Amino acid sequence: MFGFALAGLALTGSPGPAVLSLAAIGAAFGTRRGLGCMAGIVVGMVCVMAITASGVMGIVLALPGVKPAVTVLAAGYFLYLAYRIASAPPLSDTTAQRRQPSFVGGLFLSLANPKAYAAMAALFSSFVLLPSHPGVDIAAKIVVLVAIIIPGNLAWLIAGASLTRFFHDPRMNRAINLAFAILLLASVAFALRF
């Protein structure tokens, strides 16, 4: 169990599209307004776990033409997300009026995240917690991972929110937004290599 939890912490807490997006959301909107998106990311991750553990993703990706289509759709979504991050205006008193990140956006972010599928495939195929009870084994893995993901995601959201004071300066805002957008694209490119 300890090895699984440690691997889960490393794979789910390391920089990737979801956590980098949460940091950017925290910086642009604050922790409180980013919680809905974070909840969507967590629910999406549970869906990714279920899809991966059930073998459905392996079957779907084995169909001719599906893997390139999924890759293009995911890449397109992350390009759009990186553009939104990079082009976000400096914070002002009207920040609350901008379209806030949503639960649905967070859900879709997890479902389109190639790193999520790679991480869950590695975790679910490399560890067996309860060998004589496969269904309970999957449920236990999901519970352990959710217990790791929630505080990890919250930490990334809070870390991003700690940058908010820099977002009032237009030049600093642009530099931070571009850095987040570039890191997001780099993390997706890295995940797509596997």
N, C-alpha and C positions, 0 to 999 in steps of 0.2 A: 504494500500500500504506500509506504514512504517513497519508494522509487517512482511509482506512478504519479504521486502528488508532486514530487520534485520535477519530473519531466513535464507535467502539466503546467506547473508554474513557469518553467522556462519557455515552453512553447506558446502559452496563452498570454504571458506578460511581456514578452519581448516585442520590440517595435514591429508593427505590421499595420495594414490598412485600418483596422478597427480602432486600435488604441491611438494611433496617430491622429485619426479623425476625431476621436474623443478629446485629445489634447487641444486640437484646433478649435473644436466646439467650445470647450471650457474657456479658452482664451478669448474667443469672439463673443460668447454669450453668457459666460459664467457657469458655475457648477449647477445651480438650481435649474436653470433653463435647459441644461444639457441632460438632465436626468431621464427625461422621456426617451431621448435618442439612445441613451445608455441602456434603458430597459429593453428597447427594441433590439439592440445588439445582443444582449444576453438571451432573449427569447430566440433570436435568430441562431445563436450559437447552439442552443439546445436542439433546434431543428437540424442544424448541420451535424450535430452528434448523432441524432436519430437516423438521418439519411446515410451517414457514413457507416454507423454500426450495423444497419440493416442490410448493407450491400447494395442499396438502390443506386447510389452514385456510381459504383463500379459498373453496374448493368447499363445505366444511362450513357455513361462515357464510352462504353464498348460499342454502342450503336454507331454506324457509319455517319460521319459528318456532324455528330453532336458535339464532340469535344472542341473542334474549332469554333463552332457557333457559340458555345458557352464561353469560351475564352474571349472571343470578340465582344460579346455582350458585357462580360465582367470588365474587360479592359475599357470599353466605352463608358461604363458607369463610373469607373475610377478616374478616367480622364475628366469627365464632367465634375466629379467631386473635387478633384485637384483644381480645376478651373474656378469653381465656386470659392474654394479656400483662397487661392491666389488673388482673386479679384474682389475679395470682400473689402468694403470701405472701412476707413478708420472708425473706431468707436466714437459715438457721440451720444447726446441725449436721446436721439431717435433710434438707438440700437434696439430697444425693446419693440419697436415697430417693424423691424426687419423680420422676414420669415424665419422663424426659429426651427432648429432641427427637430424632427418629429420621431415618434415611435416607429412609424412605417419606414422612414428613411433609415433608421438604425437597423430594423429588421432586414431590409433589402441589402444594406451594407454587409451584414453577416452572411446572408445567403449568396451574395456575389463575390465573397472574399476567398480567393484561391488559397491563401495561407491557412484559413480556417479548415478547409477540407484536407489539406496536406497534414496539418497538425493533428486533426482528429483521426485521420487514417493511421498515422504513426502511433498515436496513443492507444487506439482501440485494437490495433493488430499486434502491438508489441507487449502488452501487459494483459495478464489474466488474473483477476482478483479473486474470483470464486469459480474455479474450474468445473465444479459439478452442477452449477446453476447458471447457465448462460444468460438468461433473462435478468436475473438478479445482478449478475456481473455487469451487464450494460447499465442497469439502473444505478448501481453503486458508482460506476465511473462517471456517469452524468452528474450525480450529486456531488462527488468530490470536485469535479471540474467547475461546476457552477459556484461552489464555495470558494474556489480560487479565482474565478473570472470576475465575480462581482466586486470584491475589494480591489483587485488589480485594475479593473476598468475605472472604478471610482478614483483610484490614485492618479491615473492618467488624466481624468477629467479635472481633478483638483490641481494637478501640476500645470495643466494648460491654463486654468483660471488664474493661477498665480502670475501669469504673464499679462493679464488684462491691462495693468497700468501702462504697459508699453504700447498698447494698441491705440492710445489717444494721440500719439505722435504719428502723423501720416507716413513719414519715412521709415520709422521703426516698424510700424504696422505692416507696411508693404514688405519689408525684409523678412519679418517673422512669417507672414502669410506665404511668401514665396518659399521659404525654407520648409514649412509644413507641406506645401504642395509637392515640392521636389522629393521630400522624404516619403510622402505617400506613394508617389509614382515609383520611386526606387524600391520600396517595399513590395509593391505589386509586381514589378519586373522580376525581383528576386524570387518571389513566390511562384511566378509563372514558369520559372526555369525548372521547377520540380514537378 
